[in-house]
């Protein structure tokens, strides 16, 4: 997880991960918070890597490369994602998939603001056209990866990293599965400006798709 001022939700997210994995997961938080998020994370057994705030992608890229485990899972720290479905992701990886990506829109994502839901559907449509392959949710924060996948690709995006983490493996022929997940209303306030952030994500999708197709 990349964490930034999520003291309202971080304890619950970590405890949910601990519960569904019987305490076997290594929880890594790359943190640039000004509130008590890092202290709460440490108190609940997480490894905290402190980092000057540089954006979503910088933090998450550090987080996915830090643990020395064969499977790496990303999630957001705002309690929107269903950690109770994490075993389903791990089972699919064990079945042979390289990446399992949570599809928030499959069930309607009613807890998501309308503007965000429209934007996420639009991102998926743009990516699908540029890749020539249908995807449904490019910007989900809940995914599982084989470690060799995240180590084999040079990740370049910041705000658009979530889309890049799906697009590059797909376009390089990795076995990727989108898996329907529930989506809850977030705890605390969002840090992403929907207009500025949305434009940055759209730009990343176009850039990454064109790089993968023509480089």
N, C-alpha and C positions, 0 to 999 in steps of 0.2 A: 504494500500500500504506500502511496504517496500521501502524506498527511499534512493538512494545513488548517489549523484552528478548528478541530473536530472534537473538542472535549465533551460535547453532548452525547456523542455516539460511539467513540472509540472503544470504551470499555465493553459495551454490548457486542460490538463486532468481534473483538478479540475473544470474548467469552463464548460466542456462538461458534467460532472456528475451533476453539479448544474442545467444545462439547462434541461437535460432529466428527472430529478427528481423534477423539480420545487423548487429546494432549500431545499427539505425535507430530503436529505441524510446527515448523519454525516460522513464527510470525515476524516479518521485517517491516518496519515503518521508516520511510525516509522522510524526515520531518523538517519543516521550516516554520513551525508555528510560533505565535507570540502568546498563546494561552497555555493551559496545562496539558495539552494533548500529549507531549512526549513523556511527561511525568506519569500520567495515567497509563500510557502504553507500557512503560517500563514496569510499573507496579503490577501490571497484569501479565508479565512474562514476555513481552515483545522485545526484540532487538531493535533499538532505535539508532538510526544513522542520521545525525543532524547535518543539515545542509542549508545554506542561504537560499531563501525563496527565489527560484529561477523558473518556475512554471511547472505545469503538470507533467510534461514529458520528461523533463530532466530528472524529476524525483522518481517517476515510475521506472524509467530506464535503469536507474541505480538500483531500485528495489528488485527488479526481475533478475538482475545479474549478480546480486549479492549472495543469495542462499546457495549452498552446495547440495542441492537435492535433485533427483532425477526428474521431478515434476515441479513446475512453478505455477502458482495460481495468483492471479491478480483480482483484487476487488477494491471498491471504493470504501472509504471509512465513514460514510454518512448513514449507514444502516438501510440503504435502499435495496441491497442485494440479498437474496435468500441463501444464507450459508447452509441451511438445511438441505439444499440441493447440491452442495459440494460433493458428496459421495457419488452422485450421478456423473459428475464431470470426471472424477478420478476413474470410475468404472469404464467410461468411454475411452479415456487415455489408455487404460490397461487392455482394452479391446483392440487397440492399434491406431487410434487417431493421434495425429501429431499436435493438433490444436482443437480445443473445444471452446466455442464462443457462445456466451449467453445471449439469447434473443429475447429482449425485453418487450418487443412490439407484438410478438406472437399472441399473447393473451390480451392485448389492447393497451397495456401500460397506463391504466386510468389514473394512477397516482402521479403521472408525469404531466407537467403543465402542457397545455395544448400547443403552444408555440414550439416547445422543445420536441414534442412528439412529431409535429409536422416536419421540423428540421431534421430529425433523425431519419424519418422516412425518406426525405429528399436526399440526404447524404448516401443512404443505401442505394437509391435509384441511380444517382450519379456514378457511384462506384461500380454498380452492376453493368451500366452501359460501357464504361471505360475498360473494365476487365473482361467483358464478354461472358460473365458468369453471375448468376443471381445470388445476391446476398440480401439479408433482411435487416441487420442491425450492425452497422460498422463502428459505432462509438460506444458500445457497451464496455463497462469496466470490469465485468466478471468473465474471466477466461482461465483455461488451464493449458499449459504448454509442456511439451517435452523439453528438457533443458537444452538439448542439442539444437533445437530450433531457435531459441532466443540467443544462443551463443553464436550461431552461424550467420546471423544477419546483422548488418550495421544499421542501427536505428538512428534516424536523423531528425525526426519531427519532435515538436514540443507540444503545443496545444492539440495538434492532430495525431499524437502518438497512438491513441486508442484505435484510430482507423488504420494507421500504418501497421500496427501489430496484427491486424487481420489480413490486410491487402497483400503485403509482401509474402507471407507464407502461402497464401492461396495462389498467387501468380508464379511462385517458384515450385509449384507442384506438390507441396505438403498436403497431407490428408487432413482437411479441416471440416469440422462438423459444427453447425449452428444448433444450439439446444435451447428449447423454450424455457424461460424462467419467469417467475413472478417478479414484480417490481413494486417496492413500497415507497411511500412518501418519505422524503429525506428528513433526517433530524438536523436541525441547525440551518443556517443560510447557505445558499449556493455561492461559490466564489467565482463562477464563470459568467461573464457578461454574454447574454445570448446572441447579441448582434455581432460584437467584435469576435467573440469566441467562435461563433458559427462561421463567420467569414474565414477565420484562420483554419478551421477544420476542412471546409470546402476546398480551400487552396491546397492543403496538404493532400487531400484525396486525389485531386487532379495531378499534382506534382509526383506523388508516389506511383500512381498508375502509369503515368507516362514514362517515368524512369524505368519501371519494371518492364514495360512493353518495348522500349526503344534502346535502353542502355545495354 
